[in-house]
């Protein structure tokens, strides 16, 4: 087994990381100061506000933690600082490429437009890239529970940023009550606009959402754990070269899976489904990639060569330029042969 320090030193790629769920306590305090919001004085008390304990009830309980953060992300300056902070954290554990996602519609409560929100996050990512050398791309999240018209407007506002920092789109939110078929018109609009799409699918016991997304030409799936036990679905995903953005700690906390024994790693690997390892929400889940890798090796016996394979899966599925992909693949191969 690799030590925590060895895991931390490995070059990594992350595809599934939410901006608002991944801010350091230092950044949260600074954002609160900017927004004139009072927070608990001690870091422990603040951590309890923004991170979940292991005994939460479900995804809805998990999502309550965002209620503290979202009011702090209502200005361009705040979004820029937040994006910079996430990349600074990534640099500390040798992330070579990350796609950061956020819902622009959540940052428009105080007059910011969708376009202004996107521009601010991209500015923060670019500044951090210059300072820390971590390549990144932005994914914009539409919400399943919003009208198709609202989501279509968001994607239309986002489209001009393609090639300037925006790399793709996503849908997050309640997939049980708003299945993939309901949001199909907005997905098709994004695709027609040339926005590459990933999709939260198969997170909360809805394997059919993965298959519906697959039928729409989507090949990246956020979580996908609901595929467990559906061998036929797994084989179809594998044959289509689909990739799962897996988030172990988050899935255990939200009860997307009952327990470790029901986390479908062995069967996914047996059916040659491509896996990637992600944090989902560093702060809300109180995790980072190093912790996730340690859990994967302890629980599932994942080896260094498999970590390399998972990272190659990630960079090959990433919505980055061919130049960045080639550079990151070189970084990965060099890093895994050295460490």
Secondary structure as UniProt FT lines:
FT   HELIX           4..9
FT   STRAND          12..18
FT   TURN            20..21
FT   HELIX           25..34
FT   TURN            35..36
FT   HELIX           43..50
FT   TURN            54..55
FT   HELIX           59..63
FT   TURN            64..65
FT   HELIX           66..70
FT   TURN            71..72
FT   HELIX           76..92
FT   TURN            93..94
FT   STRAND          95..102
FT   HELIX           104..107
FT   TURN            109..110
FT   HELIX           114..132
FT   STRAND          135..143
FT   TURN            144..145
FT   HELIX           148..159
FT   TURN            160..161
FT   TURN            163..165
FT   STRAND          166..172
FT   TURN            175..177
FT   HELIX           180..192
FT   TURN            193..194
FT   STRAND          199..201
FT   HELIX           207..215
FT   TURN            216..217
FT   STRAND          220..223
FT   HELIX           225..227
FT   TURN            228..229
FT   HELIX           231..239
FT   TURN            240..241
FT   STRAND          243..246
FT   HELIX           248..253
FT   TURN            254..255
FT   HELIX           260..262
FT   HELIX           265..270
FT   TURN            271..272
FT   STRAND          274..277
FT   TURN            282..286
FT   HELIX           289..300
FT   HELIX           304..317
FT   HELIX           322..338
//
